[in-house]
Amino acid sequence: MDTDGTASAEGIVMPPIMGPIPYLSSSAVRDGLSQGTVLLMDVRPVRDIVKRAIIGAQPYEEGVALSDAAKGGGAKTLVLYCDQGRYRSVQVAEGLRTRGVAASVLQGGMSGWMAQGYGTG
């Protein structure tokens, strides 16, 4: 964290992102994963991740999210998910957005993904 409260990764200071958090549908995230345009991060507790996770997702790590945002200026869309897409992923997205990272949330979270019949591992 810099002295002015903004985050920086690799020396790049990123201004806060204002406005509502974008929610992406399960189908949009699935397509983005297959095209390599989405970085999907699971913000659930590790005990839940080891039971079941979306294939292609990785556990949330703040450093990875900040680094990816700084490297490509958002070359990949950062999408976060939790169980329902209403609490934990929204909190993390809000925190990242105040630090200049364009974070989105998977609409419906893991439950919404599974309701669409999409694979988990």
C-alpha positions as CSV (number, residue, x, y, z in Angstrom):
1,M,0.0,0.0,0.0
2,D,1.4,3.4,-1.0
3,T,1.3,6.4,1.4
4,D,-1.7,7.8,-0.4
5,G,-3.8,4.7,0.2
6,T,-3.7,3.4,-3.3
7,A,-2.2,0.0,-4.3
8,S,0.6,-0.4,-6.6
9,A,2.0,-3.5,-8.3
10,E,5.3,-3.4,-10.1
11,G,5.6,0.4,-9.5
12,I,2.3,1.2,-11.1
13,V,-0.2,3.3,-9.0
14,M,-3.8,2.5,-9.9
15,P,-6.6,5.0,-9.2
16,P,-9.8,3.8,-7.6
17,I,-12.5,2.5,-9.8
18,M,-15.9,4.1,-9.1
19,G,-19.4,2.8,-9.9
20,P,-21.2,-0.4,-9.4
21,I,-19.5,-3.8,-9.5
22,P,-20.2,-5.6,-12.7
23,Y,-21.9,-9.1,-12.4
24,L,-21.1,-11.6,-15.2
25,S,-23.4,-14.5,-16.0
26,S,-22.2,-18.1,-15.7
27,S,-22.2,-18.5,-19.5
28,A,-20.1,-15.3,-20.0
29,V,-17.6,-16.6,-17.5
30,R,-17.5,-20.1,-19.0
31,D,-16.9,-18.6,-22.4
32,G,-14.2,-16.3,-21.1
33,L,-12.5,-19.2,-19.4
34,S,-12.4,-21.2,-22.6
35,Q,-11.1,-18.2,-24.6
36,G,-8.5,-17.3,-22.0
37,T,-10.0,-13.8,-21.4
38,V,-11.1,-14.4,-17.7
39,L,-9.1,-14.8,-14.6
40,L,-11.5,-16.5,-12.2
41,M,-10.7,-16.5,-8.5
42,D,-12.4,-18.4,-5.8
43,V,-12.8,-16.3,-2.6
44,R,-14.4,-19.1,-0.5
45,P,-12.5,-20.7,2.4
46,V,-10.0,-23.3,1.5
47,R,-12.1,-26.0,3.1
48,D,-14.9,-25.3,0.6
49,I,-12.5,-25.0,-2.4
50,V,-11.0,-28.5,-1.8
51,K,-14.5,-30.0,-1.8
52,R,-15.6,-28.4,-5.0
53,A,-14.5,-25.6,-7.3
54,I,-15.1,-24.3,-10.8
55,I,-12.7,-25.9,-13.2
56,G,-10.2,-23.3,-14.4
57,A,-10.5,-21.1,-11.2
58,Q,-7.7,-20.5,-8.8
59,P,-7.9,-19.6,-5.1
60,Y,-8.0,-15.9,-4.5
61,E,-4.6,-14.3,-3.8
62,E,-4.5,-10.5,-3.6
63,G,-1.0,-10.3,-5.0
64,V,-2.0,-12.2,-8.1
65,A,-5.0,-10.0,-8.7
66,L,-3.0,-6.8,-8.2
67,S,-0.2,-8.0,-10.4
68,D,-2.4,-9.2,-13.2
69,A,-4.2,-5.8,-13.2
70,A,-1.0,-3.9,-13.3
71,K,0.7,-6.1,-16.0
72,G,-1.8,-6.0,-18.8
73,G,-4.0,-3.1,-17.8
74,G,-6.7,-5.7,-17.5
75,A,-5.8,-8.0,-20.3
76,K,-8.0,-10.6,-18.6
77,T,-11.3,-9.8,-16.9
78,L,-10.9,-10.5,-13.1
79,V,-14.0,-12.4,-11.9
80,L,-14.5,-13.4,-8.2
81,Y,-16.9,-15.9,-6.9
82,C,-18.1,-17.3,-3.6
83,D,-21.1,-19.5,-2.7
84,Q,-23.9,-17.2,-3.7
85,G,-22.2,-14.2,-5.3
86,R,-23.7,-11.8,-2.7
87,Y,-21.3,-11.3,0.2
88,R,-17.7,-12.5,0.3
89,S,-17.0,-12.0,-3.5
90,V,-18.7,-8.6,-3.4
91,Q,-16.6,-7.5,-0.4
92,V,-13.3,-8.5,-2.1
93,A,-14.4,-6.9,-5.3
94,E,-15.2,-3.6,-3.5
95,G,-11.8,-3.7,-1.8
96,L,-9.9,-4.3,-5.1
97,R,-11.9,-1.6,-6.9
98,T,-10.9,1.0,-4.3
99,R,-7.3,0.0,-5.1
100,G,-7.8,0.4,-8.9
101,V,-8.4,-3.2,-9.9
102,A,-11.4,-3.8,-12.2
103,A,-12.9,-6.7,-10.4
104,S,-16.3,-8.3,-11.3
105,V,-18.4,-10.9,-9.6
106,L,-19.9,-14.2,-10.9
107,Q,-23.6,-13.7,-10.8
108,G,-25.1,-16.3,-8.4
109,G,-21.7,-17.6,-7.4
110,M,-21.0,-21.3,-7.2
111,S,-24.7,-22.0,-6.8
112,G,-25.6,-20.2,-10.0
113,W,-22.8,-21.9,-11.9
114,M,-24.0,-25.4,-10.7
115,A,-27.6,-24.5,-11.5
116,Q,-26.6,-24.0,-15.1
117,G,-25.1,-27.5,-15.1
118,Y,-21.5,-26.3,-15.6
119,G,-18.6,-28.5,-14.4
120,T,-16.9,-28.4,-11.1
121,G,-13.9,-30.4,-9.9
